[in-house]
Amino acid sequence: MTLKRRWLTLAAIAVSLAADPLAAQNPDATRPPSVATVDHVVALVGGQPITASELRARLARLDLPAHAPATLRAEAAREVLERLIDERALLQSAQELGVRVSEADVDAAALEVARRNGLTLAQLREQLPTAGLSWNSWRAGLRDELVLQRLREREEARARVSEAEIDAWLRERQRPSDPAQVALELAQVLVPVPEGAGAEADARARQQAEEIARRARAGEDLVAMARAHTETPQAVQGGRLGLRSADRYPTLFWDAVRGLPPGSIVGPLRSGAGWHVLKVLTQQHIELPSPTVTQTEVRHILLRADGDAERAQALRRLSELRARIASGQISFEAAARQFSQDTSASDGGRLGWASPGLFVPEFEQAMDALAPGQLSEPVVTRFGVHLIEVLQRREVPRSAREQREAVRALLRQRKADEALAELARDARARAYVEIREPAP
């Protein structure tokens, strides 16, 4: 099986459930009944209502300070209402374009929301009425989220990024002139010169710094030398000054290291504190992909399932199998060979080393949450139900090709954003929009 990347992310769906699965979706549920706000329609989009409770629920996601000024709250409410209007218009456009979400997709998303909040689906369903939400209305909202994600997938699939566009984007970011756009980390050895020291003391300090720089350029580890020679608070970290935007470093440092590749040794440089020898640990435009990537070695057991009955049976079987593996009654490898319905079964369920983006989001999110040696709970994807085990992780450099593909993915996402914004503008222009009252 190849778990092809599908650009559905449940983070946005689950974000309102992160702290309290119910109160975040319905802020009025946490208020005493005497002060609960009566629901009413605040806007109509193509005849479809947006209610005050929907607006309040979305505002709750912003986590505004409790004592935020009324003007700030009013502005936030207006912006959120505008986004809700755009979303409602996009949903109507998606229906016209034939974008559909199956019941199985909604089921899988509901299971993922429950899992991410430490609940079973039954527990989540039982708690919804306490927040004033029905199961059907909650699923309808979840379906809307998925439709919008599917619409985004459509635009990303249509987006084309040429090699020339990648070249131009990389060229613009190889030597950025704005330090605020540069992620920079330096290590330093500081040879201090006391205030008021004479020329002789300054010369001795400079000579010591020059010797440190020479040794560093000859291959000796500056980070190790920093622990031995520098008296700054960063000495125990090997003189590391921290990863930050370059504009948060002294201008003296930025002017000296601008444009230099990682590993470069600079100095000695004179400041009011003394003589500095610097090593560039990281320097790149903040939008450039990381030069390394975390890979995960993973294996799984897959039971294919079509429909609710088969999915429920697969969940039950894998829960039982997980308990047997955890208790040592059967090894993961043996269980995969015996029960998995994937082509990886013959190799004990091994899927090899995976870079981010290889698997569908539901699988990848569950995998990323595991420590090496840890078993997941059963995970539902469009391929079926999985039991996942992470074997180990490693950091590897990105190849030049992988760097370009990461840039291609970024540019494709930006083009999709632009296309969706244009689609929203068009959909809103065609829909009748009536704002009935100012946003609360």
Solvent accessible surface area in square Angstrom, and as a share of the most:
residue,aa,sasa,rsa
1,M,50,0.22
2,T,90,0.52
3,L,5,0.02
4,K,135,0.57
5,R,87,0.32
6,R,27,0.10
7,W,79,0.28
8,L,8,0.04
9,T,60,0.35
10,L,1,0.00
11,A,49,0.38
12,A,45,0.35
13,I,8,0.04
14,A,6,0.05
15,V,80,0.46
16,S,4,0.03
17,L,1,0.00
18,A,83,0.64
19,A,104,0.81
20,D,62,0.32
21,P,24,0.15
22,L,17,0.09
23,A,18,0.14
24,A,26,0.20
25,Q,38,0.17
26,N,26,0.13
27,P,24,0.15
28,D,21,0.11
29,A,42,0.33
30,T,92,0.53
31,R,87,0.32
32,P,82,0.52
33,P,129,0.81
34,S,104,0.67
35,V,89,0.51
36,A,47,0.36
37,T,58,0.34
38,V,123,0.71
39,D,71,0.37
40,H,72,0.32
41,V,45,0.26
42,V,0,0.00
43,A,0,0.00
44,L,29,0.14
45,V,0,0.00
46,G,40,0.39
47,G,56,0.54
48,Q,78,0.35
49,P,61,0.38
50,I,0,0.00
51,T,31,0.18
52,A,0,0.00
53,S,34,0.22
54,E,61,0.28
55,L,0,0.00
56,R,25,0.09
57,A,19,0.15
58,R,47,0.17
59,L,32,0.16
60,A,44,0.34
61,R,84,0.31
62,L,72,0.36
63,D,123,0.64
64,L,45,0.22
65,P,86,0.54
66,A,87,0.67
67,H,177,0.79
68,A,12,0.10
69,P,82,0.52
70,A,82,0.64
71,T,108,0.63
72,L,74,0.37
73,R,95,0.35
74,A,35,0.27
75,E,83,0.37
76,A,10,0.08
77,A,0,0.00
78,R,136,0.50
79,E,87,0.39
80,V,0,0.00
81,L,6,0.03
82,E,68,0.30
83,R,107,0.39
84,L,7,0.04
85,I,0,0.00
86,D,46,0.24
87,E,44,0.20
88,R,33,0.12
89,A,1,0.01
90,L,19,0.09
91,L,27,0.14
92,Q,33,0.14
93,S,4,0.02
94,A,0,0.00
95,Q,120,0.53
96,E,119,0.53
97,L,79,0.39
98,G,42,0.40
99,V,18,0.11
100,R,150,0.55
101,V,13,0.07
102,S,58,0.37
103,E,99,0.45
104,A,44,0.34
105,D,25,0.13
106,V,0,0.00
107,D,23,0.12
108,A,10,0.08
109,A,2,0.02
110,A,0,0.00
111,L,36,0.18
112,E,7,0.03
113,V,0,0.00
114,A,1,0.01
115,R,69,0.25
116,R,102,0.37
117,N,31,0.16
118,G,68,0.65
119,L,32,0.16
120,T,77,0.45
121,L,53,0.26
122,A,64,0.50
123,Q,81,0.36
124,L,1,0.00
125,R,126,0.46
126,E,127,0.57
127,Q,63,0.28
128,L,1,0.01
129,P,88,0.55
130,T,104,0.60
131,A,2,0.01
132,G,62,0.60
133,L,37,0.18
134,S,62,0.40
135,W,40,0.14
136,N,118,0.61
137,S,61,0.39
138,W,13,0.04
139,R,35,0.13
140,A,53,0.41
141,G,36,0.34
142,L,6,0.03
143,R,70,0.26
144,D,54,0.28
145,E,36,0.16
146,L,3,0.02
147,V,18,0.10
148,L,35,0.17
149,Q,26,0.12
150,R,60,0.22
151,L,0,0.00
152,R,55,0.20
153,E,26,0.12
154,R,72,0.26
155,E,16,0.07
156,E,3,0.02
157,A,70,0.54
158,R,145,0.53
159,A,11,0.08
160,R,173,0.63
161,V,12,0.07
162,S,54,0.35
163,E,86,0.39
164,A,72,0.56
165,E,66,0.30
166,I,0,0.00
167,D,55,0.29
168,A,35,0.27
169,W,16,0.06
170,L,32,0.16
171,R,166,0.61
172,E,121,0.54
173,R,33,0.12
174,Q,106,0.47
175,R,175,0.64
176,P,21,0.13
177,S,93,0.60
178,D,66,0.34
179,P,34,0.21
180,A,39,0.31
181,Q,65,0.29
182,V,1,0.00
183,A,20,0.16
184,L,0,0.00
185,E,25,0.11
186,L,0,0.00
187,A,0,0.00
188,Q,13,0.06
189,V,0,0.00
190,L,20,0.10
191,V,8,0.04
192,P,58,0.37
193,V,10,0.06
194,P,96,0.61
195,E,180,0.81
196,G,79,0.76
197,A,39,0.30
198,G,47,0.45
199,A,89,0.69
200,E,126,0.57
201,A,29,0.23
202,D,34,0.18
203,A,58,0.45
204,R,141,0.52
205,A,8,0.06
206,R,114,0.41
207,Q,127,0.57
208,Q,79,0.35
209,A,0,0.00
210,E,75,0.34
211,E,69,0.31
212,I,2,0.01
213,A,1,0.01
214,R,136,0.50
215,R,63,0.23
216,A,9,0.07
217,R,134,0.49
218,A,82,0.63
219,G,66,0.64
220,E,79,0.35
221,D,70,0.36
222,L,2,0.01
223,V,18,0.10
224,A,50,0.38
225,M,7,0.03
226,A,0,0.00
227,R,136,0.50
228,A,82,0.64
229,H,63,0.28
230,T,10,0.06
231,E,145,0.65
232,T,19,0.11
233,P,119,0.75
234,Q,58,0.26
235,A,17,0.13
236,V,115,0.66
237,Q,95,0.42
238,G,0,0.00
239,G,0,0.00
240,R,104,0.38
241,L,22,0.11
242,G,30,0.29
243,L,113,0.56
244,R,71,0.26
245,S,32,0.20
246,A,0,0.00
247,D,76,0.40
248,R,166,0.61
249,Y,12,0.05
250,P,70,0.44
251,T,97,0.56
252,L,69,0.34
253,F,10,0.04
254,W,12,0.04
255,D,87,0.45
256,A,32,0.24
257,V,0,0.00
258,R,104,0.38
259,G,30,0.29
260,L,62,0.31
261,P,87,0.54
262,P,82,0.52
263,G,42,0.40
264,S,24,0.15
265,I,28,0.14
266,V,16,0.09
267,G,18,0.17
268,P,33,0.20
269,L,31,0.15
270,R,96,0.35
271,S,32,0.20
272,G,80,0.77
273,A,51,0.39
274,G,0,0.00
275,W,19,0.07
276,H,11,0.05
277,V,0,0.00
278,L,0,0.00
279,K,47,0.20
280,V,0,0.00
281,L,36,0.18
282,T,37,0.21
283,Q,27,0.12
284,Q,39,0.17
285,H,16,0.07
286,I,92,0.47
287,E,54,0.24
288,L,27,0.13
289,P,21,0.13
290,S,52,0.34
291,P,70,0.44
292,T,55,0.32
293,V,11,0.06
294,T,55,0.32
295,Q,23,0.10
296,T,5,0.03
297,E,21,0.09
298,V,0,0.00
299,R,33,0.12
300,H,0,0.00
301,I,0,0.00
302,L,0,0.00
303,L,4,0.02
304,R,112,0.41
305,A,14,0.11
306,D,120,0.62
307,G,40,0.38
308,D,99,0.52
309,A,85,0.66
310,E,85,0.38
311,R,22,0.08
312,A,52,0.41
313,Q,89,0.39
314,A,5,0.04
315,L,44,0.22
316,R,133,0.49
317,R,99,0.36
318,L,0,0.00
319,S,52,0.34
320,E,100,0.45
321,L,12,0.06
322,R,63,0.23
323,A,61,0.47
324,R,92,0.34
325,I,22,0.11
326,A,72,0.56
327,S,73,0.47
328,G,63,0.61
329,Q,128,0.57
330,I,24,0.12
331,S,63,0.41
332,F,7,0.03
333,E,74,0.33
334,A,43,0.34
335,A,0,0.00
336,A,0,0.00
337,R,123,0.45
338,Q,123,0.55
339,F,53,0.22
340,S,14,0.09
341,Q,91,0.40
342,D,8,0.04
343,T,111,0.65
344,S,13,0.08
345,A,15,0.11
346,S,87,0.56
347,D,78,0.40
348,G,1,0.01
349,G,0,0.00
350,R,97,0.36
351,L,40,0.20
352,G,31,0.30
353,W,80,0.28
354,A,2,0.01
355,S,37,0.24
356,P,82,0.52
357,G,26,0.25
358,L,83,0.41
359,F,7,0.03
360,V,0,0.00
361,P,5,0.03
362,E,4,0.02
363,F,0,0.00
364,E,19,0.09
365,Q,36,0.16
366,A,2,0.01
367,M,5,0.02
368,D,86,0.44
369,A,75,0.58
370,L,16,0.08
371,A,54,0.42
372,P,78,0.49
373,G,54,0.52
374,Q,86,0.38
375,L,21,0.10
376,S,7,0.05
377,E,92,0.41
378,P,19,0.12
379,V,3,0.02
380,V,10,0.06
381,T,6,0.04
382,R,123,0.45
383,F,41,0.17
384,G,4,0.03
385,V,0,0.00
386,H,0,0.00
387,L,0,0.00
388,I,0,0.00
389,E,21,0.09
390,V,0,0.00
391,L,42,0.21
392,Q,89,0.40
393,R,76,0.28
394,R,102,0.37
395,E,110,0.49
396,V,32,0.19
397,P,106,0.67
398,R,65,0.24
399,S,56,0.36
400,A,82,0.64
401,R,175,0.64
402,E,63,0.28
403,Q,46,0.21
404,R,62,0.22
405,E,69,0.31
406,A,24,0.19
407,V,0,0.00
408,R,39,0.14
409,A,25,0.20
410,L,47,0.23
411,L,21,0.11
412,R,64,0.23
413,Q,56,0.25
414,R,81,0.30
415,K,65,0.27
416,A,0,0.00
417,D,70,0.36
418,E,115,0.52
419,A,35,0.27
420,L,27,0.13
421,A,42,0.33
422,E,98,0.44
423,L,34,0.17
424,A,9,0.07
425,R,144,0.53
426,D,67,0.35
427,A,4,0.03
428,R,64,0.23
429,A,87,0.68
430,R,132,0.48
431,A,20,0.16
432,Y,145,0.55
433,V,42,0.24
434,E,57,0.26
435,I,83,0.42
436,R,131,0.48
437,E,66,0.30
438,P,115,0.73
439,A,18,0.14
440,P,78,0.49
